[in-house]
Amino acid sequence: MPQLRVMPAPSDANVYGDVFGGWIMAQVDIAGSLPATRRANGRVATIAVNSFVFKNPVFVGDLLSFYADIVKVGNTSITVYVEVYAERNRLQADTVKVTEATLTYVATGDDRKPRQLPPLESLIDN
């Protein structure tokens, strides 16, 4: 499901216009946290980056679309798969997959300690 769209700025790249991998990782973490937060019905914390693959470079001016889907749910944890596509030369609609990652989040309470995920039924009823 689409979660985030963003265009990197020159400050997000090196002098050659290549966007920093760390900047992309931060955006992936934000995109992945959105479905995790919805499923947890509250606060989550990233506990693992299970995999992260950069498939193509990202350039200043690319319009990035982040798609994230929950792939596994535990008692307190939620694993999310994120794919990132870059729309280049928007007049020609050239789109390439640039990144894919799997991250795990844990639901936390106000005390920042792990908490049980609510049952799905309670989320549907709200």
Contacts in CASP RR format, 6 or more apart in sequence:
PFRMAT RR
TARGET T0000
AUTHOR 0000-0000-0000
METHOD contacts of the structure
MODEL  1
MPQLRVMPAPSDANVYGDVFGGWIMAQVDIAGSLPATRRANGRVATIAVN
SFVFKNPVFVGDLLSFYADIVKVGNTSITVYVEVYAERNRLQADTVKVTE
ATLTYVATGDDRKPRQLPPLESLIDN
1 35 0 8 1.000
1 67 0 8 1.000
1 68 0 8 1.000
1 69 0 8 1.000
2 65 0 8 1.000
2 66 0 8 1.000
2 67 0 8 1.000
3 31 0 8 1.000
3 32 0 8 1.000
3 34 0 8 1.000
3 35 0 8 1.000
3 66 0 8 1.000
3 67 0 8 1.000
3 68 0 8 1.000
3 82 0 8 1.000
4 27 0 8 1.000
4 30 0 8 1.000
4 31 0 8 1.000
4 34 0 8 1.000
4 64 0 8 1.000
4 65 0 8 1.000
4 66 0 8 1.000
5 63 0 8 1.000
5 64 0 8 1.000
5 65 0 8 1.000
5 66 0 8 1.000
6 27 0 8 1.000
6 63 0 8 1.000
6 64 0 8 1.000
6 66 0 8 1.000
7 61 0 8 1.000
7 62 0 8 1.000
7 63 0 8 1.000
7 64 0 8 1.000
8 19 0 8 1.000
8 23 0 8 1.000
8 58 0 8 1.000
8 59 0 8 1.000
8 60 0 8 1.000
8 61 0 8 1.000
8 62 0 8 1.000
8 64 0 8 1.000
9 60 0 8 1.000
10 17 0 8 1.000
10 60 0 8 1.000
12 19 0 8 1.000
12 20 0 8 1.000
12 23 0 8 1.000
12 60 0 8 1.000
13 19 0 8 1.000
13 20 0 8 1.000
13 23 0 8 1.000
13 59 0 8 1.000
13 60 0 8 1.000
14 20 0 8 1.000
17 59 0 8 1.000
17 60 0 8 1.000
18 57 0 8 1.000
18 58 0 8 1.000
18 59 0 8 1.000
19 57 0 8 1.000
19 58 0 8 1.000
19 59 0 8 1.000
19 60 0 8 1.000
19 62 0 8 1.000
21 54 0 8 1.000
21 58 0 8 1.000
24 54 0 8 1.000
24 58 0 8 1.000
24 64 0 8 1.000
24 84 0 8 1.000
24 98 0 8 1.000
24 99 0 8 1.000
25 49 0 8 1.000
25 52 0 8 1.000
25 101 0 8 1.000
27 64 0 8 1.000
27 66 0 8 1.000
27 84 0 8 1.000
28 52 0 8 1.000
28 66 0 8 1.000
28 82 0 8 1.000
28 84 0 8 1.000
28 99 0 8 1.000
28 101 0 8 1.000
28 103 0 8 1.000
29 46 0 8 1.000
29 103 0 8 1.000
30 66 0 8 1.000
31 66 0 8 1.000
31 67 0 8 1.000
31 68 0 8 1.000
31 82 0 8 1.000
31 84 0 8 1.000
32 66 0 8 1.000
32 68 0 8 1.000
32 80 0 8 1.000
32 82 0 8 1.000
32 103 0 8 1.000
32 105 0 8 1.000
33 44 0 8 1.000
33 46 0 8 1.000
33 80 0 8 1.000
33 105 0 8 1.000
34 68 0 8 1.000
35 68 0 8 1.000
35 69 0 8 1.000
35 70 0 8 1.000
35 78 0 8 1.000
35 80 0 8 1.000
36 44 0 8 1.000
36 70 0 8 1.000
36 78 0 8 1.000
36 80 0 8 1.000
36 105 0 8 1.000
37 43 0 8 1.000
37 44 0 8 1.000
38 123 0 8 1.000
39 70 0 8 1.000
39 73 0 8 1.000
39 78 0 8 1.000
39 117 0 8 1.000
39 123 0 8 1.000
40 78 0 8 1.000
40 105 0 8 1.000
40 107 0 8 1.000
40 117 0 8 1.000
40 118 0 8 1.000
41 117 0 8 1.000
41 118 0 8 1.000
41 122 0 8 1.000
41 123 0 8 1.000
41 126 0 8 1.000
42 107 0 8 1.000
43 107 0 8 1.000
43 108 0 8 1.000
43 109 0 8 1.000
43 110 0 8 1.000
44 78 0 8 1.000
44 105 0 8 1.000
44 106 0 8 1.000
44 107 0 8 1.000
44 108 0 8 1.000
45 105 0 8 1.000
45 106 0 8 1.000
45 108 0 8 1.000
45 112 0 8 1.000
46 103 0 8 1.000
46 104 0 8 1.000
46 105 0 8 1.000
47 77 0 8 1.000
47 104 0 8 1.000
47 105 0 8 1.000
47 106 0 8 1.000
48 103 0 8 1.000
48 104 0 8 1.000
49 101 0 8 1.000
49 102 0 8 1.000
49 103 0 8 1.000
50 79 0 8 1.000
50 101 0 8 1.000
50 102 0 8 1.000
50 103 0 8 1.000
50 104 0 8 1.000
51 100 0 8 1.000
51 101 0 8 1.000
51 102 0 8 1.000
52 99 0 8 1.000
52 100 0 8 1.000
52 101 0 8 1.000
52 102 0 8 1.000
53 99 0 8 1.000
53 100 0 8 1.000
53 101 0 8 1.000
54 98 0 8 1.000
54 99 0 8 1.000
55 96 0 8 1.000
55 97 0 8 1.000
55 98 0 8 1.000
55 99 0 8 1.000
55 100 0 8 1.000
56 86 0 8 1.000
56 96 0 8 1.000
56 97 0 8 1.000
56 98 0 8 1.000
57 98 0 8 1.000
58 64 0 8 1.000
58 86 0 8 1.000
58 98 0 8 1.000
58 99 0 8 1.000
59 86 0 8 1.000
59 88 0 8 1.000
62 86 0 8 1.000
62 87 0 8 1.000
62 88 0 8 1.000
62 98 0 8 1.000
63 86 0 8 1.000
63 87 0 8 1.000
63 90 0 8 1.000
64 84 0 8 1.000
64 85 0 8 1.000
64 86 0 8 1.000
64 87 0 8 1.000
64 98 0 8 1.000
65 84 0 8 1.000
65 85 0 8 1.000
65 87 0 8 1.000
66 82 0 8 1.000
66 83 0 8 1.000
66 84 0 8 1.000
67 82 0 8 1.000
67 83 0 8 1.000
67 84 0 8 1.000
67 85 0 8 1.000
68 80 0 8 1.000
68 81 0 8 1.000
68 82 0 8 1.000
68 83 0 8 1.000
69 80 0 8 1.000
69 81 0 8 1.000
70 78 0 8 1.000
70 79 0 8 1.000
70 80 0 8 1.000
71 79 0 8 1.000
71 80 0 8 1.000
71 81 0 8 1.000
71 102 0 8 1.000
72 78 0 8 1.000
72 79 0 8 1.000
73 79 0 8 1.000
73 117 0 8 1.000
74 117 0 8 1.000
75 116 0 8 1.000
75 117 0 8 1.000
76 106 0 8 1.000
76 107 0 8 1.000
76 114 0 8 1.000
76 115 0 8 1.000
76 116 0 8 1.000
76 117 0 8 1.000
77 104 0 8 1.000
77 105 0 8 1.000
77 106 0 8 1.000
77 107 0 8 1.000
78 104 0 8 1.000
78 105 0 8 1.000
78 106 0 8 1.000
78 107 0 8 1.000
78 117 0 8 1.000
79 102 0 8 1.000
79 103 0 8 1.000
79 104 0 8 1.000
79 105 0 8 1.000
80 102 0 8 1.000
80 103 0 8 1.000
80 104 0 8 1.000
80 105 0 8 1.000
81 100 0 8 1.000
81 101 0 8 1.000
81 102 0 8 1.000
82 99 0 8 1.000
82 100 0 8 1.000
82 101 0 8 1.000
82 102 0 8 1.000
82 103 0 8 1.000
83 97 0 8 1.000
83 99 0 8 1.000
83 100 0 8 1.000
84 97 0 8 1.000
84 98 0 8 1.000
84 99 0 8 1.000
84 100 0 8 1.000
85 95 0 8 1.000
85 96 0 8 1.000
85 97 0 8 1.000
85 98 0 8 1.000
86 95 0 8 1.000
86 96 0 8 1.000
86 98 0 8 1.000
87 93 0 8 1.000
87 94 0 8 1.000
87 95 0 8 1.000
88 94 0 8 1.000
88 95 0 8 1.000
88 96 0 8 1.000
106 114 0 8 1.000
107 114 0 8 1.000
107 115 0 8 1.000
107 116 0 8 1.000
107 117 0 8 1.000
108 114 0 8 1.000
108 115 0 8 1.000
109 115 0 8 1.000
END
